[in-house]
Amino acid sequence: MRYDAGVMTSRMLRPLGASLVLLALGVTPVFAQDPPPKPPGFAKEGMYVGVAGLPNFSLDGVTFDGRTLYREIGGPEVAILPKLDTGPMFRIVTGFRARPAALELSYERREHAASFLDNSGTAAFNAFNVDAKIFFRTQDRIQPYVVAGFAFPWLTVHNGSFSNDTETAEVDDANFTGPAANLEAGVTFFVTNRIGISGGYHYRYIWFTNYRGVGEKEFKLVPWFGERTNSAIVMGFYTF
């Protein structure tokens, strides 16, 4: 029996071509479909403002212990490192949320009662914060969150710097500055999609790296003064 190779090839290609056309017709609609729409989040996205409070804020007193002096090497300048009291601190907050994340800027301040040995005085703690906040379960009214960010604190000890040079005998404020890292975790309850109330736990580690006192000269602290703060935190905010 003799086979015509040309005829056999033609007969084989016809069904194969038809199959490819049908396959293409069946597959094309799958690729052309739009992805399913993302379910809406409960909270409104956009800019928000708020007020936060840390009810029991203080430094942990590792360096600022109320018993230690900082003395200039080879110079007359001396600063005290007082112990600070514990109490409430308030924070002004603004941020922008784009589900499920938010970028938050804030400023905080507290006037502390300070003590050094048997002497009492005052000190002021200030900080600017830049934090990133991530929300979970964003479709729900109750949303857990975590925060990580940086802070730029400064501590002013009023009349905490003096010169032991008998000819000048000056007294001035002692100023300590440096960077810090923020961590926080908590839960936000949305009263409405615009109004939220948060409660959580805040932790910060501070590296005081610079000092300026009575002589208005900037000193690098060696080693750095390490301090920690930890407190509950409560915040209320409104989204525009």
Secondary structure as UniProt FT lines:
FT   HELIX           5..32
FT   STRAND          46..57
FT   STRAND          68..71
FT   TURN            73..74
FT   STRAND          77..81
FT   STRAND          83..84
FT   STRAND          87..98
FT   TURN            99..100
FT   STRAND          101..116
FT   TURN            117..118
FT   STRAND          119..135
FT   TURN            138..139
FT   STRAND          142..163
FT   TURN            166..168
FT   STRAND          171..177
FT   STRAND          180..190
FT   STRAND          195..212
FT   TURN            214..215
FT   STRAND          218..239
//
